[in-house]
Amino acid sequence: MKIYFSGAIRGGREDAELYAEIITHLQQYGDVLTEHIGQMDLQEKMITDKEIHDQDLNWLIESDIIIAEVTVPSLGVGYELGRGVEMKKPTFCFHRSEKTSAMVSGCPDIKTFKYNSLLDLKVFLDEIFQKL
Ligand SMILES: O=c1[nH]c(=O)n([C@H]2C[C@H](O)[C@@H](COP(=O)(O)O)O2)cc1CO
C-alpha cells in the first residue's frame, strides 16, 4: 500500500510535529511516500519548484490512497487534493478547525472528518485502513 500524506509546508509548519505522528501511525499500513512532510527541520532542498511539483505528482500517481491534514491551509495541499480526485484516488481529509474549505468538505469524492485529538484521528485512520 502506497500512501500519499499531504500537509502544509509553505502554508505554515505549526503542525509539523503532528504530521510526523500521523506519518508514523500510517507507516503500519504501508509506505508513506511523502515522509519528508513530517520532518521538523525540513529544509527545502536545492531543487527547483518544478522538480518538487513533478516528483510529488509522480508520487501522487503511484499512490493507492491520499490522507491529508488540512487544518493549516495550504495551496499545495489543495492542489494535490484536486489532482488526486481527478485521478480517482481514495481521498481522506482531516481537520481540527471548526470548518475547512467548502471545496474540500463539499466535494463528494473527498471524505472529510473533523477531529479533536490525535487519538481520535488514529481511530479514524484505523477504521479507514481496516475497511480497505
Ligand atoms: O518543498 C515542498 N515539498 C513538497 O513536497 N510540497 C508538497 C507536499 C505538501 O503536501 C504540499 C505543501 O504545499 P505548500 O508548500 O503550498 O504548503 O506540497 C511542497 C513544497 C513547498 O511548496
Ligand as a Chemical Component Dictionary entry (heavy atoms), coordinates in Angstrom:
data_LIG
# 
_chem_comp.id                   LIG 
_chem_comp.type                 NON-POLYMER 
_chem_comp.pdbx_formal_charge   0 
_chem_comp.three_letter_code    LIG 
# 
loop_
_chem_comp_atom.comp_id 
_chem_comp_atom.atom_id 
_chem_comp_atom.alt_atom_id 
_chem_comp_atom.type_symbol 
_chem_comp_atom.charge 
_chem_comp_atom.model_Cartn_x 
_chem_comp_atom.model_Cartn_y 
_chem_comp_atom.model_Cartn_z 
_chem_comp_atom.pdbx_ordinal 
LIG O1  O1  O 0 9.073 21.740 -0.697 1  
LIG C1  C1  C 0 7.946 21.239 -0.879 2  
LIG N1  N1  N 0 7.826 19.885 -0.937 3  
LIG C2  C2  C 0 6.617 19.272 -1.098 4  
LIG O2  O2  O 0 6.565 18.041 -1.139 5  
LIG N2  N2  N 0 5.468 20.049 -1.201 6  
LIG C3  C3  C 0 4.133 19.401 -1.353 7  
LIG C4  C4  C 0 3.810 18.378 -0.300 8  
LIG C5  C5  C 0 2.769 19.003 0.588  9  
LIG O3  O3  O 0 1.657 18.096 0.744  10 
LIG C6  C6  C 0 2.318 20.273 -0.125 11 
LIG C7  C7  C 0 2.508 21.513 0.708  12 
LIG O4  O4  O 0 2.208 22.644 -0.055 13 
LIG P1  P1  P 0 2.564 24.137 0.452  14 
LIG O5  O5  O 0 4.037 24.265 0.414  15 
LIG O6  O6  O 0 1.821 25.039 -0.526 16 
LIG O7  O7  O 0 2.030 24.251 1.867  17 
LIG O8  O8  O 0 3.117 20.374 -1.296 18 
LIG C8  C8  C 0 5.547 21.412 -1.166 19 
LIG C9  C9  C 0 6.764 22.033 -1.010 20 
LIG C10 C10 C 0 6.896 23.522 -0.950 21 
LIG O9  O9  O 0 5.785 24.203 -1.534 22 
# 
loop_
_chem_comp_bond.comp_id 
_chem_comp_bond.atom_id_1 
_chem_comp_bond.atom_id_2 
_chem_comp_bond.value_order 
_chem_comp_bond.pdbx_ordinal 
LIG O1  C1  DOUB 1  
LIG C1  N1  SING 2  
LIG C1  C9  SING 3  
LIG N1  C2  SING 4  
LIG C2  O2  DOUB 5  
LIG C2  N2  SING 6  
LIG N2  C3  SING 7  
LIG N2  C8  SING 8  
LIG C3  C4  SING 9  
LIG C3  O8  SING 10 
LIG C4  C5  SING 11 
LIG C5  O3  SING 12 
LIG C5  C6  SING 13 
LIG C6  C7  SING 14 
LIG C6  O8  SING 15 
LIG C7  O4  SING 16 
LIG O4  P1  SING 17 
LIG P1  O5  DOUB 18 
LIG P1  O6  SING 19 
LIG P1  O7  SING 20 
LIG C8  C9  DOUB 21 
LIG C9  C10 SING 22 
LIG C10 O9  SING 23 
# 
